[in-house]
């Protein structure tokens, strides 16, 4: 009977379950601990989606093949005439005839790389414009926290905590079988903590699959070995060069970046990538108003661990 009673309470009125209160606290603690990190990863991840496009937009990939393409000594002379103040230290010609030449120049000890049109004998600009250097910095911040393998490992731990945050959030969201539809919509927009809470709940559950995918793939990027060993375990023939899970992993990786299905998906990923930041902000508003302010006003009677039991009972009515 006790198991049945507990299951029935979970199905119909989960807010009254004692273990759920612990999950609420765990979700809160992880969210507060990950807050700034989550916003950082969210914003930099959104920007990183456009990395290939920024390079394509600001770095010429081809030149009009009009006239004769310069090469050898003629190309060297044209480059020196174009950059008379610089010392030309290298002229790199690519194999494809429609690609620009990369020129390395020096002036007063400073080195600069520029692109050169070998047909029109003209400068095409920096090989790595400031905007591309900026986005590479953002990508490195997102991938490695600017600290190489150490940052990548920290990101792995952050991804595991983010995964725990998503799972506990799903448990906390469950309002009972009779109020599922009500809890999946934020209601009428308003400048209130109630709307922030409902928006937090609705966005979190609608984006749960996407958030889980981001978290799991982020763990894979940082700690690939367990995933690789798992794939090998289910591979009947390790010598054939094909593994049954590789295609699934590739699909997840492409989904993480949103780069394989055109610009519309990329724009959607840029916007959706900000969801973790929005969830943190709305979660903070809810926590501040419903816990900090009420505790300060003496409305919330909590023990030293910050037990939210009074709010949970109220939530069963308001949610």
N, C-alpha and C positions, 0 to 999 in steps of 0.2 A: 504493500500500500504506500509506503513512504516514497519509493521510486516513482510510482504512478502519480502521487501527489506532487512530487517535485517536477515531473515532466509537465503535468497539467498547469502548474504555476508558470513554468517557462513558456508554454504555448500561449497562455491567456493573460498573465500578469507578471512578466519577468522582473519588473521593478522591485518586487518584494523578496526576491531570492537573495540570500546573504552573500553567496559567492559572486553574484553579479556586481555587488557593491565593490568587491575587491577589483573586479575587472574595470569598473569605472575609474577607480583610483589609479590602476596601472595605466590605463589609457591617458589619464590626465598627466601623470608623472612623465611618461614617455614623450607626450606632446610638448610639455613645457621644456623638457631637457633637449629635445630636438629642434625647438622653435626656430632659432636663428639659422641653424644649419639647414633646416628644411626650406626656409625661404631662399637661402643662398642657392641650394641645389635646384630648386624650382625655377628661379629666374634664369640662372645660367644655363639650365637645360633647355629652356624655351629658346634662348638666343642661339644655343649650339645647333639646333635643328637647321638653321639657315646657313651654317658654315659653308657647305659646298656652293651654295648660291651666291654668297657674298664674294667668294673667290672668283666665281664665274662673272659676276657683275662688274667687278672692279679690276680684274686682271685680264688683259686681252689674251685669248687662247689661239686666235688665228689672225692672219693679215690678208688683205686682198692680193691675189696673185696676178698683179698687173705689171707688165714689163718684165725685165730681167732680174732674177734674184742674184744679188751680190754674194760672192763667196771668196775665200782665200784672201790674198793681199788686197783686192779691191774692197772687200768688206772691212778689213782692218783700217784701210785709209778712210773709208766713209765714216767709220765709228770715231776715229780720231778727229776728223773735221767737225763732227757733230758735238763732240765734247772736248773742245780745245783746252779747257782749263784743267782737265783731269788727266791722270795717268791711266791708260787702259792696261789693266793687268790680265784680263781674260775675256775672250769672245767665244761663247759657246753656241754652236750651231746644232739645232735639233735635226733629226732625220726627216721628219715630215716637212714638205716644202711650204706648207701654209702656216707654219708656226713662227712666232717671233724669235729673234736671237736674244740671248741673255748676255748682258755686258757687265763686267765687274770693273768698277772705277775706284781710284783712290785720289784723295785730295787732303793734304795736311794730315796724313796718317789715318784719316777716316775712310772706310770702305762703303761703297754703295753699289747696289745692283739694280740695273734698269733694263727695260725691254726695248728692242730696236727692230724697226721694220726693214728687212733686207731688200725689199723691192723699192720702197719710196725713200730709203735712206733717211729715216726720221725717228726721233725718240718717241716711245709709246708710254713713258712714265715708269714709275718705280715697279720693280718686280714684286715687291711686297709692300703695298700701300699701308699707311697707318691703320686704316679700318680693318684690313686683313690681319695685321699684327694684333689689333685689339681683340678680334674675335678668336684668334688662336690663344690669347691669354685667357679669355673667358672659358674656352673649351678645356684648357689645362686646369683652370680653377674647378670646373665641373667634374672633370675626370680624376684629377690627382690632387686637388687642393693646393696646387703649385709646389708640391713637395715630393713628386715622383712616386716611387713604390710605397713609401710610407703613407702618403696621402691616399693612394689607391686602397691600401688596407683599411685606413680609417673610414673611407667611403663604404667599404664592405660591411664594417660594423654598423655604420649609420644606416645602410640598406636593410640589415637584419632588424634593427630597431624600428625602421620605417615599416617593415613587413609586420612586425608585432603590433605596431600602432594601427595598421589597417585591419588586422584580424580582431583586435580588441574593440576597434571602432564598430565593426560589423556586429559584434556581440552586444555592445552597448546600444546600438541603433534599434535592435529588434524590440518593437513596442508591444508585441502581443498580436495574436491573429486578427483581432477585431480592428486594429488601427494601422495596418500596414499601408493602406492607400493614403491615409492622412499624413503619415510620416515620410512619404516620398515626395511631398510637395512643400515648398517653403512658405506658401501662403502669400498674402498681399505684402509687397515691399513696404517696409517701415523702418524708421530710425529707432530701433528698440532691440534690447537684448533678446527678447523672445523671437524676433525675426532672425537675428543672427544665429540663434540656436537651431531654429528650424532650417535655415539655409545650410548651416553646417551639416546637419543630419541628412538633408536631401542630397546635397552635392556629394557627400561622402559615400552614400549608398549607390547613387547612380554611377559614380566614377570608380566604384570598388574594383571592378575587373581590370580597369586601366592602371589603377594604383598598384594592385597586386603584380601586374605584369612588369611595371617599372621597377618595383622593389626586387622581384625575383631576378630579373635580368641584371640589375645593378649588383646583386650578390654574385652573379655569374661572372661579371666583368672583374670583380675583385678576387674571387676565390673560384676559379674555373675547375680546379682539380676534382672536387667531389662530383661535379656535373659530368666531367669527362669519364670518370671511373664508372659512374652509373650508366652512361651510354655504352661504354665498353662491356659492362656486365650483361647487357641485353643483346649484344652483338654475337651472333652465332659463329661468325667467321671473322676474326680480327685481321686476317691477311688479305681480304678482298678490297680494301681501300674504301669501303662503304659501310656506314653505320646507320642503323634505323632511326636514331634520334637526331642526326645532324640537320636534317631539313627542318625539323621542329625548332631546333635551337636557332637556326638562321632566321626563321620566321619571327621568333621572339625578339631577336636582335634588331631586325628591320622594324618591327613594331615599336621597339624602344625609341628609335630615332625618328620614325615616321618619314623616312626619306625615299621610299621605294614606290610610292603611289601618286606622284605628281604634286604640284604646288598647292592644290586645294587641301590635301591631307597635311602638308607641312604647315600651312597657316592654321589649320585646326589644332595641330600638335603644339604650335607656339602658344595658342590660347589655352588649350587644355593643360599644357605644362605648368601653368600658373595656379592650377587647382590646389596643389599642396600648400602654397603660400596663402591662398584664400581660406583654406580650411584652418590653417594655423591662426589667422587673424580672427575669423569667426569663433573659433574655439577659445581664443584668449578673451574675447569680449564676453562670451558666455561664462567662462571661469571667473573673470573679474567681477561681473555684476552679481552672479548667483552665489559666489563663494566669498571673495575678498570683501566686497561691500557689505554683504549681509553679515559676515562674521564681525566686521568692524562696527556694524550697527547693533550687534547683539541679537540678530534675528536667527542666525544659524548657530545652533549649539553643537559643536563638533568636539570630538576628543582630540588628543594630541596628534593623531595620525591624519586628521583632516577627513574623518568619515562623513560621507555625504548622505547618510540615511534619511534625514528629514527631507532633503531635496528629492530623493528618489521616490518617496511617497507622493510628493507634490507632482513629480514628473509623470507618474502613472495617470494623473488626472489631466494634466495640461498637454502632454505630448500628442 
